[in-house]
Amino acid sequence: MAMPKQKVWLGKVAALVIAVISPAVALAQSCALCYTQAGGSGSRMIAALRSGILILVIPPMLICIGISWMAYKKRNQFNEEPPAPPKETNFAEE
């Protein structure tokens, strides 16, 4: 039995809302030590902390994107059928 298009659309909207809300929940679980250090430091230290976070996030993200791209490009490498061998012709019989 096929699902009506409205239910599929509603599921996609619900997934989008959950994806948008989840980062706010993740920010609520911050490290107490990081919070106290950043709160007691000046604006330059806060800027350095933000830069450090970006520097630590970018390489793993690029690695994951690269692996996903390579997996996507190679997804059918072993599923393709080999080409048929050429048909042999016997010129002596002709």
C-alpha angles and dihedrals in degrees: 000000000000121000116241115253091244092062092048091049091047090051092052092049091049091051090050092050091050091049091051095046098044097074089058089055091047092053090056090065098068127154112264093216093051090047094053093044093049092044093053096044131080130258093269091057092049090051090049091050091052091048090050091052091052092047091052094047101047101065096051090045091052091047092052092047090049094050091047091049093049091048090050093050093048097041095111099033095110098030098066119100115241115249116268114258115252115269112256117235124201108213093181093071095054 
